[in-house]
Amino acid sequence: MPRYKFQCSKCENVQVVFLRISETLEDCEVCNSENTMIKIYDKFFSKSVSKKEQKIGNVTKEYIEKNRELLNQQKKEASSTEYDPS
C-alpha cells in the first residue's frame, strides 16, 4: 500500500498513513475535526502559501525551471574548467 502524508487545515497536525489508492483520510485524530485533512505531495511546497492555493502542476513547473537553471550553470562551469588528462 502506498504511503501518504496528510496535514490538518485546523491544527496543522501532520500524519503519515498507508492507504489504498481509492482511500483517503478526511478527519483529524488530534483535534477531532471533520473533513480537514489535506494531502501533502512533497517538500517543495512553500509554507508561506497555502497548499489549497497552489496547484501541483504550477509547483512542479517552478521546481523544474529552478533545477534547469542550476543545471545550465553547472554545464557552463564544467565546460570552462580545464581537466588534466591522466
C-alpha positions in Angstrom: 0.0 0.0 0.0 1.2 3.5 -0.8 2.3 5.9 2.0 0.7 9.3 2.0 1.2 12.4 4.1 -1.8 14.5 5.3 -2.0 17.7 7.2 -4.9 19.1 9.2 -6.0 22.5 8.0 -7.1 23.4 11.5 -4.4 22.2 13.9 -1.7 21.6 11.3 -1.1 18.1 12.6 0.9 16.0 10.0 0.1 12.4 9.7 1.7 9.7 7.6 -0.6 6.8 6.7 -0.7 3.8 4.5 -3.8 3.8 2.3 -5.1 2.2 -0.9 -5.2 4.5 -3.9 -9.0 4.6 -3.6 -9.0 5.6 0.1 -8.4 9.0 1.7 -8.0 10.5 5.1 -10.6 13.1 5.9 -10.9 13.5 9.7 -8.1 14.7 12.1 -7.4 12.3 15.0 -5.7 15.0 17.1 -8.3 17.8 17.1 -11.3 15.6 16.1 -12.3 17.9 13.3 -14.1 16.5 10.2 -13.0 16.9 6.6 -9.9 19.0 7.4 -7.1 16.7 6.2 -5.2 17.8 3.1 -2.8 15.5 1.2 0.8 16.9 1.1 2.6 16.0 -2.0 6.2 16.9 -1.5 8.8 19.1 0.2 8.9 21.8 -2.5 5.7 23.5 -1.2 6.4 26.8 0.5 5.0 27.3 3.9 4.1 30.9 3.1 1.5 29.8 0.5 -1.5 27.7 1.5 -1.4 24.2 -0.1 -5.0 24.8 -1.3 -4.0 27.9 -3.2 -1.2 26.2 -5.2 -1.8 23.7 -8.0 0.5 20.8 -8.2 1.3 21.5 -11.9 2.4 25.0 -11.2 4.6 24.0 -8.3 6.2 21.2 -10.4 6.9 23.7 -13.3 8.6 26.1 -10.9 10.7 23.3 -9.4 11.8 22.1 -12.9 12.7 25.6 -14.0 14.8 26.2 -10.9 16.7 23.0 -11.5 17.0 23.7 -15.2 18.8 27.0 -14.4 21.1 25.3 -11.9 21.9 22.6 -14.5 22.8 25.2 -17.1 25.1 27.0 -14.6 26.8 23.7 -13.8 27.3 22.9 -17.6 28.9 26.3 -18.2 31.2 25.8 -15.2 32.2 22.3 -16.4 32.9 23.4 -19.9 35.1 26.3 -18.8 37.2 24.0 -16.5 40.3 22.5 -17.9 41.0 18.9 -17.0 44.3 17.2 -16.8 44.2 14.0 -18.8 45.8 11.2 -17.0 
